[in-house]
Amino acid sequence: MIVSWENPRIQPGITREEELILLQALIPTISSYLLIHKEMIARYLFLIPNHYADKQLLKDIESIIHDYDNKLSGLYHWILNVKTPYEEDLLKRCSFKMNLTEKEKSILKEYYLRHNLDPDEQFDIRKEFVKSLDFVYAPSNRQARETQ
């Protein structure tokens, strides 16, 4: 069961600058440590910019969270020193996980399906994010129609 306190802290509707400020404020807060730990895994290892963790993704990440304990300690330091969303995107590119395990692929596939996104297309978009410094996420025509 997913309890209400497990709602993601970073939600759509605020600017990228506001997202970064909120994340930096949450990191030192001990009470939100486990949740922010899961949200950071989602944000920096799995999701491209403009994709946001949902409750189910955070629940799914809980099953693999300990695989990333050593990686996140370094991320905390870098996130606290990031000044702009552009710098955050550079950090994401460095930490982004491209060689996914079957479990990780399954978690992401379910996330994409919950959000009416084509998993194959999204896995291709993830590759483009890492390759291109000029990456801008634009939903496909099908996705744009479904959200209208």
SVG drawing of the C-alpha trace seen along z (x, -y; Angstrom):
<svg xmlns="http://www.w3.org/2000/svg" viewBox="-8 -29 39 37">
<polyline fill="none" stroke="black" stroke-width="0.4" points="0.0,0.0 1.2,-3.5 0.7,-5.9 0.0,-9.6 3.4,-10.8 5.0,-9.0 3.7,-11.6 6.5,-13.0 7.7,-16.3 8.7,-17.7 5.5,-18.1 4.7,-19.6 3.6,-23.2 6.6,-25.0 9.6,-26.4 12.8,-24.4 14.5,-27.0 11.8,-26.4 12.2,-22.6 16.0,-22.9 15.5,-25.2 12.9,-22.8 15.1,-19.8 18.1,-21.6 16.0,-22.5 14.7,-19.0 18.1,-17.2 19.3,-18.2 15.9,-17.4 16.3,-14.2 12.5,-13.6 12.2,-13.4 15.4,-11.5 14.0,-8.2 11.4,-9.8 13.9,-12.3 16.4,-9.4 13.8,-7.6 12.9,-10.8 16.5,-11.5 17.0,-8.0 13.9,-8.7 15.1,-12.2 18.8,-11.7 19.1,-8.1 15.9,-7.3 13.7,-10.2 14.4,-12.8 13.7,-16.5 9.9,-17.3 9.1,-13.8 8.1,-13.5 8.0,-10.7 4.6,-9.4 3.6,-7.5 3.9,-4.2 7.3,-4.9 8.6,-5.8 7.0,-2.6 8.7,-0.6 12.1,-2.2 11.9,-1.1 12.5,2.4 15.9,1.4 16.8,-1.5 19.8,0.1 21.5,0.7 22.2,-3.1 23.3,-4.0 26.9,-4.6 26.0,-6.7 23.6,-9.0 26.0,-10.2 28.1,-11.9 24.9,-13.3 23.9,-15.0 27.1,-17.0 26.7,-18.0 23.0,-18.9 23.6,-21.2 26.2,-23.1 24.2,-23.3 23.2,-26.8 21.0,-26.6 18.7,-24.1 21.2,-23.8 23.9,-22.7 21.3,-20.3 20.8,-18.8 24.6,-18.4 24.6,-16.6 21.7,-14.4 23.6,-13.4 26.6,-12.3 24.5,-10.3 21.8,-9.0 21.6,-5.2 21.6,-3.9 22.4,-0.2 19.2,0.8 18.6,4.1 15.5,6.0 13.9,4.9 14.7,1.2 13.4,1.5 10.2,3.0 9.7,0.2 10.2,-2.4 8.0,-0.7 5.1,-0.6 5.7,-4.3 5.5,-5.2 2.3,-3.1 0.7,-4.8 1.4,-8.1 0.1,-7.1 3.6,-7.2 5.0,-4.7 7.8,-2.8 9.9,-2.1 9.8,-5.8 10.6,-6.9 13.7,-4.6 14.9,-6.1 14.3,-9.6 16.4,-8.7 19.3,-7.9 18.9,-11.3 18.9,-13.1 22.4,-11.7 23.8,-12.4 22.6,-16.0 23.4,-19.0 20.6,-20.8 18.0,-18.2 14.5,-19.6 11.7,-17.1 8.7,-17.5 5.9,-15.0 5.0,-13.1 1.9,-14.2 0.0,-11.2 1.0,-12.2 0.1,-15.9 -3.4,-14.8 -4.0,-12.6 -3.4,-15.3 -5.7,-17.8"/>
</svg>
